Amino acid sequence: MKKLASLFVFIGLTLNVSAQDQPANLKEAVDMAKANWLFGDWQGEGSDGTPRLLSYKWALKDAAISIHSTGGNMESHGIVGFNPKTGKVVGKSFSKRGYGDSEWSFADGKLIEKITLNGMQNGEPRQFSFARSVRSVDENTMETTYHQVSDTGEVGEAFERDGAKVTQTWKRKK
């Protein structure tokens, strides 16, 4: 009987420790990922040289992050929140071309955003998935790299153009 009681105590402690490793809300998820550096306004350039602006701000204190992106002839608005049922950070974005669903995670010192875009192309519905890894280079510089996503949802190799990874550098707007 003592062994069975000890086993239940051990399982209870293990579950309690595991639950503590999971965030309970968006603020905790951001803090656990040490991603507060992401907030603010960022400037970058598109592959065609056009200026791009990207902004991350708390939209609802500790519960929702707004994302606004402009550049070239594109503009998108998005919101990131926390799904308490799944324990995942998720997002939704909208542009004139369609909408996107995303799921955020943290691995190897990078934020990983898996995105599924839904829109129309030549009058037909189109869906496209990719991932974007985001890392802080220093307090005023961040880098994004674009990755393939498999049919099973796994993040794969970085996209390449002319033999180089598709990467974008952003500078904090002052």
HUDAMO-V420723 format. One record per pair of residues at least 4 apart in sequence whose ideal C-beta (glycine too) atoms are under 7 Angstrom apart, sorted by the first residue. I is the first residue (numbers start at 1). J is the second residue. Records with the same first field share a line. If there is no record, write none. Layout:
I->J + J
//
This chain:
1->5
2->6
3->7
4->8
5->9
6->10
7->11
8->12
9->13
10->14
11->15
12->16
13->17
14->18
15->19
16->20
17->21
22->87
23->28 + 29 + 32
24->28
25->62 + 63 + 82
26->30 + 62 + 63 + 64 + 65 + 81 + 82 + 89
27->31 + 62
28->32
29->33 + 82 + 89
30->35 + 36
33->106 + 111
35->111
37->136 + 139
38->56
39->56 + 57
40->56 + 172
41->53 + 55 + 173
42->54 + 142 + 170 + 171 + 172 + 173
43->51 + 53 + 170 + 171 + 173
44->52 + 54 + 168 + 169 + 170
45->49 + 50 + 51 + 52
46->50 + 52 + 71 + 72
48->72
50->71 + 72
51->71
52->70 + 71
53->70 + 71
54->69 + 170
55->67 + 68
56->65 + 67
57->65 + 66
58->65
59->64 + 65 + 66 + 79
60->64
63->81
64->79 + 80 + 81
65->80
66->79
67->78 + 80 + 93
68->77
69->75 + 76
70->75
74->95
75->95
76->93 + 94 + 95
77->93 + 94
78->91 + 92 + 93
79->91 + 92
80->89 + 91 + 104
81->90
82->89
83->88 + 90
88->103
89->104
90->102 + 103
91->102 + 104
92->99 + 101
93->99 + 100
94->99
97->119
98->117 + 118 + 119 + 120
99->118
100->115 + 116 + 117 + 118
101->116
102->113 + 114 + 115
103->114
104->111 + 112 + 113
105->112
106->111 + 112
107->112
109->135
110->133 + 134 + 135
111->133 + 134
112->131 + 133 + 155
113->131 + 132 + 134
114->131 + 149 + 153 + 155
115->129 + 130 + 131 + 132
116->127 + 129
117->127 + 128
118->127
119->126
120->124 + 125 + 126
121->126
129->149
130->146 + 147 + 148 + 149
131->147 + 149 + 155
132->144 + 146
133->144 + 145 + 147
134->142 + 144
135->142 + 143
136->142
137->141 + 142 + 143
140->171 + 172
141->169 + 170 + 171
142->170
143->167 + 169
144->167 + 168 + 170
145->158 + 165 + 166 + 167
146->158 + 159 + 166
147->155 + 156 + 157 + 158 + 159
148->156 + 157 + 159
149->153 + 154 + 155 + 156
150->154 + 156
158->165 + 166
159->166
160->164 + 165 + 166
161->166
//
